[in-house]
Structures are given as structure tokens and as C-alpha cells.
Amino acid sequence: MHCADAETNAAARLRYVLAEAQPIIQGYDQDRWAQALDYHTLPLEPALVTVEAVRANTVPLLQRLRNDEWQRVGEHTESG
């Protein structure tokens, strides 16, 4: 649900910033997603499994970043 989507979006954003020459960080309306995807009717367990799996895949990536990679930035579609 929201946590799973937020974790997935954060993981994708991180990868864009690290891999693209001029990364764009796509904004999204979290409240709209919750309404449109009807989060309250979805089971909790798959969302928690998603968060755990995505984070388990992202943590090793973060742990091996060089100092210069921590300085990379992207342009957010809503806030620059």
C-alpha cells in the first residue's frame, strides 16, 4: 500500500540519480495514489513483504556508494 509504493518509488529515484547523466526525479501525489489505488482494501502482508524486499535490494547498493556518488543530485519534477 502506501509504504510499499513509497519504498518502490524511493528505490527507483535513487537508481535514476546514480545511473542517469541528468536524472529526473518524478513527483507523485501520494494522496491521489491512495485514493485511486484504494489502499484501504488491499491486504497488508504483501505490502510489508514488498518493503522488505525492495529495501533488502537497496541497502547493499547504498553501502557500496563512493563519496562522490553521495553528492549526486537529480531534478525533481515538482520542486526542482
C-alpha positions in Angstrom: 0.0 0.0 0.0 1.4 3.5 0.7 4.6 2.2 2.3 5.2 -0.3 -0.5 4.7 2.3 -3.2 6.8 4.9 -1.3 9.6 2.4 -0.9 9.5 1.3 -4.5 9.5 4.9 -5.7 12.4 5.9 -3.5 14.4 2.9 -4.7 13.7 3.9 -8.4 14.6 7.5 -7.7 17.9 6.6 -6.1 18.8 4.4 -9.1 17.9 7.2 -11.5 20.2 9.6 -9.6 23.0 7.2 -9.6 22.8 5.9 -13.1 21.5 8.8 -15.3 23.6 11.7 -16.6 20.8 14.2 -15.9 18.4 12.4 -13.6 14.8 13.4 -13.3 13.0 12.6 -10.0 9.3 12.1 -10.8 7.0 13.5 -8.2 3.7 11.9 -7.4 0.6 12.7 -5.5 0.6 10.3 -2.6 -2.9 11.1 -1.5 -4.2 10.6 -5.1 -2.4 7.2 -5.3 -4.0 6.1 -2.1 -7.4 7.1 -3.4 -7.0 5.8 -6.9 -5.4 2.5 -5.8 -7.9 2.1 -2.9 -5.1 1.2 -0.4 -7.6 0.6 2.4 -9.0 -2.5 0.6 -5.6 -4.2 0.0 -4.0 -6.8 2.2 -1.2 -5.5 4.4 1.1 -8.5 4.3 2.1 -8.3 0.6 2.9 -4.6 1.1 5.2 -5.4 4.0 6.9 -8.1 2.0 7.4 -5.6 -0.8 9.0 -3.0 1.5 11.3 -5.7 3.0 12.4 -7.0 -0.4 12.9 -3.6 -2.0 14.9 -2.4 1.0 17.0 -5.5 1.1 17.9 -4.9 -2.5 18.7 -1.2 -1.9 20.7 -1.4 1.3 23.7 -3.1 -0.4 23.7 -0.5 -3.1 23.8 2.3 -0.6 26.6 0.6 1.4 28.9 0.5 -1.5 28.5 4.0 -2.8 31.6 6.1 -3.2 31.8 9.6 -1.6 31.3 11.3 -5.0 28.2 9.3 -5.6 26.6 10.6 -2.3 27.0 14.1 -3.9 24.9 13.3 -7.0 21.6 15.1 -7.4 18.6 15.0 -9.6 15.9 17.4 -10.6 12.5 16.9 -9.0 9.6 17.4 -11.3 7.7 19.4 -8.7 10.2 21.1 -6.5 13.3 21.4 -8.7 
